[in-house]
Amino acid sequence: AVVSTQSTGKHADLISKNCPDKRLVMSLSNSMEPMGMLSQQLNIIASVKAAACGKYDESAEVEADEMLTINAQNLMKSVRDTVRASESCSVKIDSAGNNLKFKRR
């Protein structure tokens, strides 16, 4: 999760530096902000869960699964918002005549 969010953040940062619309840049910046924190939290929760697997009662296991799922969903939402904001900035960059373009894979 850390590597893919770093890659997404790096590409989004490049796009934000070339976008002429300050409102879109702010939107992109706001959507990128929680990615690093959520990625770190996901890593920590997964590591703790892996280390404690089978050591606690079933209710603690279920709670850990729920925390892991919620964190992963929040991270995915942040990445999705960043990709959408990057696409908006890319359209603005393209209309301004720059040759930096957003390409979905």
KEBA-589666 format. One record per atom (N, C-alpha, C): residue in three letters; atom name; residue number from 0; x, y, z. Coordinates in nm, 4 decimals. Layout:
! KEBA-589666
rest|atom|nr|east|north|up
ALA|CA|NUM|X|Y|Z .
...
This chain:
! KEBA-589666
rest|atom|nr|east|north|up
ALA|N|0|0.0821|-0.1194|0.0000 .
ALA|CA|0|0.0000|0.0000|0.0000 .
ALA|C|0|0.0863|0.1255|0.0000 .
VAL|N|1|0.1994|0.1194|0.0728 .
VAL|CA|1|0.2847|0.2367|0.0826 .
VAL|C|1|0.3436|0.2737|-0.0530 .
VAL|N|2|0.3918|0.1753|-0.1273 .
VAL|CA|2|0.4564|0.2016|-0.2553 .
VAL|C|2|0.3576|0.2609|-0.3549 .
SER|N|3|0.2376|0.2040|-0.3640 .
SER|CA|3|0.1411|0.2547|-0.4617 .
SER|C|3|0.0910|0.3934|-0.4252 .
THR|N|4|0.0747|0.4237|-0.2960 .
THR|CA|4|0.0319|0.5582|-0.2589 .
THR|C|4|0.1434|0.6587|-0.2815 .
GLN|N|5|0.2683|0.6173|-0.2618 .
GLN|CA|5|0.3798|0.7071|-0.2901 .
GLN|C|5|0.3868|0.7376|-0.4385 .
SER|N|6|0.3656|0.6374|-0.5211 .
SER|CA|6|0.3664|0.6567|-0.6657 .
SER|C|6|0.2521|0.7479|-0.7095 .
THR|N|7|0.1335|0.7238|-0.6552 .
THR|CA|7|0.0184|0.8074|-0.6876 .
THR|C|7|0.0439|0.9512|-0.6434 .
GLY|N|8|0.0981|0.9669|-0.5233 .
GLY|CA|8|0.1293|1.1002|-0.4721 .
GLY|C|8|0.2337|1.1720|-0.5557 .
LYS|N|9|0.3347|1.0986|-0.6009 .
LYS|CA|9|0.4400|1.1582|-0.6827 .
LYS|C|9|0.3844|1.2098|-0.8156 .
HIS|N|10|0.3003|1.1297|-0.8798 .
HIS|CA|10|0.2407|1.1714|-1.0066 .
HIS|C|10|0.1433|1.2880|-0.9868 .
ALA|N|11|0.0659|1.2817|-0.8805 .
ALA|CA|11|-0.0291|1.3900|-0.8521 .
ALA|C|11|0.0453|1.5196|-0.8219 .
ASP|N|12|0.1571|1.5100|-0.7522 .
ASP|CA|12|0.2366|1.6291|-0.7213 .
ASP|C|12|0.2907|1.6924|-0.8488 .
LEU|N|13|0.3365|1.6116|-0.9419 .
LEU|CA|13|0.3846|1.6617|-1.0709 .
LEU|C|13|0.2725|1.7338|-1.1451 .
ILE|N|14|0.1556|1.6748|-1.1453 .
ILE|CA|14|0.0417|1.7372|-1.2131 .
ILE|C|14|0.0043|1.8682|-1.1453 .
SER|N|15|0.0032|1.8694|-1.0115 .
SER|CA|15|-0.0363|1.9919|-0.9401 .
SER|C|15|0.0608|2.1071|-0.9652 .
LYS|N|16|0.1871|2.0766|-0.9857 .
LYS|CA|16|0.2860|2.1815|-1.0116 .
LYS|C|16|0.2677|2.2456|-1.1490 .
ASN|N|17|0.2016|2.1746|-1.2399 .
ASN|CA|17|0.1835|2.2266|-1.3746 .
ASN|C|17|0.0434|2.2797|-1.4017 .
CYS|N|18|-0.0442|2.2712|-1.3034 .
CYS|CA|18|-0.1822|2.3144|-1.3227 .
CYS|C|18|-0.1937|2.4654|-1.3004 .
PRO|N|19|-0.2535|2.5366|-1.3958 .
PRO|CA|19|-0.2666|2.6815|-1.3811 .
PRO|C|19|-0.3832|2.7246|-1.2905 .
ASP|N|20|-0.4763|2.6353|-1.2600 .
ASP|CA|20|-0.5948|2.6683|-1.1808 .
ASP|C|20|-0.5681|2.6418|-1.0327 .
LYS|N|21|-0.5592|2.7459|-0.9533 .
LYS|CA|21|-0.5254|2.7331|-0.8108 .
LYS|C|21|-0.6328|2.6573|-0.7324 .
ARG|N|22|-0.7578|2.6707|-0.7725 .
ARG|CA|22|-0.8664|2.5997|-0.7049 .
ARG|C|22|-0.8514|2.4490|-0.7239 .
LEU|N|23|-0.8183|2.4073|-0.8450 .
LEU|CA|23|-0.7981|2.2648|-0.8716 .
LEU|C|23|-0.6735|2.2124|-0.8005 .
VAL|N|24|-0.5701|2.2950|-0.7938 .
VAL|CA|24|-0.4473|2.2559|-0.7227 .
VAL|C|24|-0.4781|2.2353|-0.5743 .
MET|N|25|-0.5592|2.3244|-0.5169 .
MET|CA|25|-0.5954|2.3114|-0.3756 .
MET|C|25|-0.6782|2.1853|-0.3531 .
SER|N|26|-0.7691|2.1568|-0.4434 .
SER|CA|26|-0.8505|2.0356|-0.4335 .
SER|C|26|-0.7624|1.9107|-0.4405 .
LEU|N|27|-0.6673|1.9114|-0.5315 .
LEU|CA|27|-0.5752|1.7985|-0.5455 .
LEU|C|27|-0.4893|1.7831|-0.4205 .
SER|N|28|-0.4409|1.8936|-0.3699 .
SER|CA|28|-0.3592|1.8902|-0.2480 .
SER|C|28|-0.4384|1.8347|-0.1297 .
ASN|N|29|-0.5631|1.8774|-0.1162 .
ASN|CA|29|-0.6481|1.8288|-0.0070 .
ASN|C|29|-0.6779|1.6802|-0.0194 .
SER|N|30|-0.6913|1.6308|-0.1409 .
SER|CA|30|-0.7201|1.4884|-0.1586 .
SER|C|30|-0.5951|1.4029|-0.1376 .
MET|N|31|-0.4758|1.4592|-0.1624 .
MET|CA|31|-0.3507|1.3850|-0.1438 .
MET|C|31|-0.3102|1.3747|0.0029 .
GLU|N|32|-0.3503|1.4733|0.0815 .
GLU|CA|32|-0.3028|1.4858|0.2190 .
GLU|C|32|-0.3197|1.3601|0.3056 .
PRO|N|33|-0.4380|1.2974|0.3094 .
PRO|CA|33|-0.4539|1.1833|0.4002 .
PRO|C|33|-0.3911|1.0522|0.3525 .
MET|N|34|-0.3452|1.0457|0.2283 .
MET|CA|34|-0.2946|0.9188|0.1754 .
MET|C|34|-0.1769|0.8626|0.2544 .
GLY|N|35|-0.0802|0.9451|0.2869 .
GLY|CA|35|0.0377|0.8966|0.3582 .
GLY|C|35|0.0034|0.8439|0.4965 .
MET|N|36|-0.0785|0.9195|0.5676 .
MET|CA|36|-0.1184|0.8787|0.7026 .
MET|C|36|-0.1987|0.7484|0.6984 .
LEU|N|37|-0.2932|0.7401|0.6076 .
LEU|CA|37|-0.3763|0.6193|0.5980 .
LEU|C|37|-0.2935|0.4980|0.5573 .
SER|N|38|-0.1979|0.5191|0.4703 .
SER|CA|38|-0.1111|0.4106|0.4274 .
SER|C|38|-0.0278|0.3582|0.5444 .
GLN|N|39|0.0267|0.4482|0.6233 .
GLN|CA|39|0.1040|0.4084|0.7414 .
GLN|C|39|0.0156|0.3356|0.8423 .
GLN|N|40|-0.1050|0.3880|0.8661 .
GLN|CA|40|-0.1971|0.3230|0.9594 .
GLN|C|40|-0.2305|0.1819|0.9123 .
LEU|N|41|-0.2542|0.1667|0.7832 .
LEU|CA|41|-0.2869|0.0355|0.7277 .
LEU|C|41|-0.1707|-0.0612|0.7497 .
ASN|N|42|-0.0496|-0.0152|0.7277 .
ASN|CA|42|0.0684|-0.0990|0.7514 .
ASN|C|42|0.0789|-0.1414|0.8969 .
ILE|N|43|0.0579|-0.0476|0.9877 .
ILE|CA|43|0.0677|-0.0770|1.1306 .
ILE|C|43|-0.0394|-0.1762|1.1741 .
ILE|N|44|-0.1630|-0.1503|1.1332 .
ILE|CA|44|-0.2738|-0.2392|1.1715 .
ILE|C|44|-0.2511|-0.3798|1.1167 .
ALA|N|45|-0.2059|-0.3889|0.9922 .
ALA|CA|45|-0.1815|-0.5204|0.9322 .
ALA|C|45|-0.0681|-0.5936|1.0042 .
SER|N|46|0.0367|-0.5209|1.0412 .
SER|CA|46|0.1490|-0.5832|1.1126 .
SER|C|46|0.1072|-0.6337|1.2496 .
VAL|N|47|0.0315|-0.5520|1.3218 .
VAL|CA|47|-0.0148|-0.5920|1.4547 .
VAL|C|47|-0.1080|-0.7117|1.4440 .
LYS|N|48|-0.1975|-0.7076|1.3462 .
LYS|CA|48|-0.2913|-0.8191|1.3272 .
LYS|C|48|-0.2159|-0.9478|1.2940 .
ALA|N|49|-0.1160|-0.9380|1.2075 .
ALA|CA|49|-0.0387|-1.0565|1.1705 .
ALA|C|49|0.0379|-1.1129|1.2904 .
ALA|N|50|0.0935|-1.0244|1.3710 .
ALA|CA|50|0.1700|-1.0692|1.4880 .
ALA|C|50|0.0806|-1.1285|1.5964 .
ALA|N|51|-0.0437|-1.0804|1.6064 .
ALA|CA|51|-0.1331|-1.1240|1.7137 .
ALA|C|51|-0.2327|-1.2302|1.6676 .
CYS|N|52|-0.2172|-1.2771|1.5465 .
CYS|CA|52|-0.3128|-1.3739|1.4917 .
CYS|C|52|-0.3206|-1.4988|1.5796 .
GLY|N|53|-0.4404|-1.5280|1.6301 .
GLY|CA|53|-0.4635|-1.6459|1.7113 .
GLY|C|53|-0.4319|-1.6302|1.8591 .
LYS|N|54|-0.3809|-1.5142|1.9007 .
LYS|CA|54|-0.3435|-1.4946|2.0403 .
LYS|C|54|-0.4564|-1.4376|2.1247 .
TYR|N|55|-0.5588|-1.3838|2.0595 .
TYR|CA|55|-0.6682|-1.3200|2.1332 .
TYR|C|55|-0.7997|-1.3879|2.1012 .
ASP|N|56|-0.9033|-1.3501|2.1730 .
ASP|CA|56|-1.0338|-1.4118|2.1505 .
ASP|C|56|-1.0936|-1.3660|2.0172 .
GLU|N|57|-1.1987|-1.4302|1.9797 .
GLU|CA|57|-1.2591|-1.4068|1.8484 .
GLU|C|57|-1.3118|-1.2643|1.8321 .
SER|N|58|-1.3656|-1.2042|1.9375 .
SER|CA|58|-1.4185|-1.0679|1.9258 .
SER|C|58|-1.3072|-0.9674|1.8955 .
ALA|N|59|-1.1897|-0.9881|1.9511 .
ALA|CA|59|-1.0759|-0.9001|1.9214 .
ALA|C|59|-1.0307|-0.9183|1.7770 .
GLU|N|60|-1.0359|-1.0413|1.7286 .
GLU|CA|60|-0.9996|-1.0682|1.5884 .
GLU|C|60|-1.0973|-0.9988|1.4933 .
VAL|N|61|-1.2257|-1.0061|1.5254 .
VAL|CA|61|-1.3285|-0.9436|1.4424 .
VAL|C|61|-1.3101|-0.7919|1.4424 .
GLU|N|62|-1.2826|-0.7364|1.5584 .
GLU|CA|62|-1.2607|-0.5915|1.5679 .
GLU|C|62|-1.1383|-0.5492|1.4861 .
ALA|N|63|-1.0329|-0.6272|1.4919 .
ALA|CA|63|-0.9122|-0.5972|1.4136 .
ALA|C|63|-0.9419|-0.6045|1.2643 .
ASP|N|64|-1.0211|-0.7034|1.2231 .
ASP|CA|64|-1.0604|-0.7141|1.0822 .
ASP|C|64|-1.1406|-0.5921|1.0374 .
GLU|N|65|-1.2313|-0.5472|1.1246 .
GLU|CA|65|-1.3125|-0.4300|1.0918 .
GLU|C|65|-1.2264|-0.3046|1.0790 .
MET|N|66|-1.1305|-0.2876|1.1711 .
MET|CA|66|-1.0404|-0.1724|1.1639 .
MET|C|66|-0.9583|-0.1762|1.0350 .
LEU|N|67|-0.9109|-0.2928|0.9998 .
LEU|CA|67|-0.8321|-0.3100|0.8784 .
LEU|C|67|-0.9159|-0.2761|0.7552 .
THR|N|68|-1.0385|-0.3245|0.7528 .
THR|CA|68|-1.1278|-0.3001|0.6397 .
THR|C|68|-1.1622|-0.1522|0.6267 .
ILE|N|69|-1.1971|-0.0887|0.7369 .
ILE|CA|69|-1.2329|0.0535|0.7344 .
ILE|C|69|-1.1146|0.1382|0.6889 .
ASN|N|70|-0.9962|0.1069|0.7392 .
ASN|CA|70|-0.8780|0.1822|0.6995 .
ASN|C|70|-0.8481|0.1640|0.5510 .
ALA|N|71|-0.8606|0.0419|0.5019 .
ALA|CA|71|-0.8365|0.0158|0.3600 .
ALA|C|71|-0.9383|0.0900|0.2728 .
GLN|N|72|-1.0636|0.0951|0.3177 .
GLN|CA|72|-1.1662|0.1679|0.2434 .
GLN|C|72|-1.1358|0.3177|0.2413 .
ASN|N|73|-1.0931|0.3716|0.3537 .
ASN|CA|73|-1.0581|0.5143|0.3596 .
ASN|C|73|-0.9389|0.5459|0.2699 .
LEU|N|74|-0.8410|0.4574|0.2689 .
LEU|CA|74|-0.7248|0.4764|0.1826 .
LEU|C|74|-0.7670|0.4728|0.0362 .
MET|N|75|-0.8514|0.3781|0.0014 .
MET|CA|75|-0.8975|0.3679|-0.1372 .
MET|C|75|-0.9763|0.4919|-0.1784 .
LYS|N|76|-1.0576|0.5458|-0.0878 .
LYS|CA|76|-1.1331|0.6681|-0.1171 .
LYS|C|76|-1.0377|0.7847|-0.1414 .
SER|N|77|-0.9337|0.7941|-0.0598 .
SER|CA|77|-0.8361|0.9012|-0.0761 .
SER|C|77|-0.7624|0.8895|-0.2098 .
VAL|N|78|-0.7240|0.7676|-0.2456 .
VAL|CA|78|-0.6569|0.7461|-0.3747 .
VAL|C|78|-0.7518|0.7790|-0.4893 .
ARG|N|79|-0.8766|0.7344|-0.4795 .
ARG|CA|79|-0.9759|0.7621|-0.5838 .
ARG|C|79|-0.9972|0.9130|-0.5994 .
ASP|N|80|-1.0091|0.9848|-0.4882 .
ASP|CA|80|-1.0267|1.1301|-0.4936 .
ASP|C|80|-0.9049|1.1989|-0.5553 .
THR|N|81|-0.7869|1.1479|-0.5231 .
THR|CA|81|-0.6640|1.2040|-0.5794 .
THR|C|81|-0.6572|1.1826|-0.7296 .
VAL|N|82|-0.6946|1.0646|-0.7750 .
VAL|CA|82|-0.6936|1.0361|-0.9190 .
VAL|C|82|-0.7944|1.1255|-0.9907 .
ARG|N|83|-0.9117|1.1435|-0.9334 .
ARG|CA|83|-1.0130|1.2309|-0.9954 .
ARG|C|83|-0.9650|1.3759|-1.0014 .
ALA|N|84|-0.9078|1.4239|-0.8919 .
ALA|CA|84|-0.8569|1.5611|-0.8895 .
ALA|C|84|-0.7403|1.5771|-0.9873 .
SER|N|85|-0.6572|1.4742|-0.9998 .
SER|CA|85|-0.5458|1.4778|-1.0951 .
SER|C|85|-0.5979|1.4851|-1.2381 .
GLU|N|86|-0.7037|1.4118|-1.2630 .
GLU|CA|86|-0.7637|1.4141|-1.3970 .
GLU|C|86|-0.8181|1.5532|-1.4283 .
SER|N|87|-0.8827|1.6164|-1.3316 .
SER|CA|87|-0.9347|1.7521|-1.3517 .
SER|C|87|-0.8218|1.8500|-1.3805 .
CYS|N|88|-0.7149|1.8406|-1.3032 .
CYS|CA|88|-0.5993|1.9275|-1.3269 .
CYS|C|88|-0.5378|1.9008|-1.4636 .
SER|N|89|-0.5329|1.7755|-1.5011 .
SER|CA|89|-0.4754|1.7390|-1.6303 .
SER|C|89|-0.5542|1.7992|-1.7458 .
VAL|N|90|-0.6857|1.7986|-1.7329 .
VAL|CA|90|-0.7702|1.8593|-1.8371 .
VAL|C|90|-0.7407|2.0086|-1.8463 .
LYS|N|91|-0.7252|2.0737|-1.7321 .
LYS|CA|91|-0.6949|2.2167|-1.7299 .
LYS|C|91|-0.5570|2.2431|-1.7897 .
ILE|N|92|-0.4612|2.1565|-1.7580 .
ILE|CA|92|-0.3263|2.1700|-1.8138 .
ILE|C|92|-0.3311|2.1544|-1.9654 .
ASP|N|93|-0.4055|2.0556|-2.0119 .
ASP|CA|93|-0.4190|2.0301|-2.1557 .
ASP|C|93|-0.4826|2.1493|-2.2255 .
SER|N|94|-0.5853|2.2088|-2.1643 .
SER|CA|94|-0.6523|2.3227|-2.2261 .
SER|C|94|-0.5648|2.4479|-2.2243 .
ALA|N|95|-0.4677|2.4510|-2.1336 .
ALA|CA|95|-0.3757|2.5644|-2.1270 .
ALA|C|95|-0.2612|2.5494|-2.2279 .
GLY|N|96|-0.2530|2.4341|-2.2942 .
GLY|CA|96|-0.1526|2.4156|-2.3976 .
GLY|C|96|-0.0277|2.3420|-2.3543 .
ASN|N|97|-0.0211|2.2948|-2.2321 .
ASN|CA|97|0.0945|2.2157|-2.1891 .
ASN|C|97|0.0823|2.0747|-2.2451 .
ASN|N|98|0.1937|2.0038|-2.2542 .
ASN|CA|98|0.1903|1.8695|-2.3105 .
ASN|C|98|0.1862|1.7591|-2.2054 .
LEU|N|99|0.1601|1.7945|-2.0793 .
LEU|CA|99|0.1467|1.6971|-1.9720 .
LEU|C|99|0.0028|1.6485|-1.9701 .
LYS|N|100|-0.0189|1.5183|-1.9894 .
LYS|CA|100|-0.1536|1.4650|-1.9993 .
LYS|C|100|-0.1760|1.3528|-1.8998 .
PHE|N|101|-0.2990|1.3427|-1.8543 .
PHE|CA|101|-0.3405|1.2368|-1.7640 .
PHE|C|101|-0.3833|1.1176|-1.8482 .
LYS|N|102|-0.3298|0.9987|-1.8192 .
LYS|CA|102|-0.3692|0.8773|-1.8915 .
LYS|C|102|-0.4110|0.7723|-1.7921 .
ARG|N|103|-0.5364|0.7263|-1.8030 .
ARG|CA|103|-0.5822|0.6175|-1.7185 .
ARG|C|103|-0.5265|0.4883|-1.7738 .
ARG|N|104|-0.4895|0.3986|-1.6814 .
ARG|CA|104|-0.4349|0.2694|-1.7275 .
ARG|C|104|-0.5440|0.1683|-1.7392 .
